[in-house]
Amino acid sequence: MPLDKPKHAFSLPKLPYAENALEPVISAKTISFHYGKHHAAYVNKLNELIVGTDYDGMSLADIVAKSAKNEKDKAVFNNAGQIWNHNFYWDSMSPKGGEPSGKLKDALQSSFGGVKEFKDAFQKAAVAQFGSGWAWLVKGKDGKLKITTTSNADTPIAHGETPLLTADVWEHAYYLDYQNRRPDHVTAWLDKLVNWSFAEKNLG
């Protein structure tokens, strides 16, 4: 009799804030669809895909790393990558927002010339990402901070980089609130929602 669920099933993590906590930048309705429908669907699909495979029992990050190298496991990578990215995305935001300080502010100064310069460069990269994807602040293999973008489910952890924060620029992340005005969404996200303490913690 075939297995119908994995030995180690993934679950949808609890949001770190209420669904309406990010308003008015991101509405409760957007969070409800984004988290409750899209994110949940990736979790359910991955659990289906890993039944009876070598991936069952592996950590999410290990599944991402292994499946990224195997074209026949593209569906596993797409769903695992999206779960990892979304888990990280929710933590990249805070209702309190604010400005960076301490060693993160110093690192942004060193890498980009200042916080404003970083925000300008990040906004430009996020808006320029063609189609669906993500904008990231990462620490590269050389230890320096840089801005990168990935398409679809791709993620810096598949490339040996350490993400500090991410903005989701798939349309379902902002379309109900901003329609096609991605630049307005990214600007508001940077100014009001970035969880700088989370980013500083990831800086190490």
Buried (B, 14 or more C-beta within 10 A) or exposed (E): EEEEEBEEEBEBBEBEBEBBBBBEBBBEEBBEBBBEEBBBEBBBBBBEBBBEBEBBEBEBEEBBBBBBEEEEBEBBBBBBBBBBBBBBBBBBBBBEBEEBEEEBBEBBBEBBEEBEEBBBBBBEBBBEBEEBBBBBBBBBEEEEBBBBBBEBBBBBBBBEBBBBBBBBBBBBBBBBBBEEEBEBBBBBBBBBBBBBBBBBEBBE
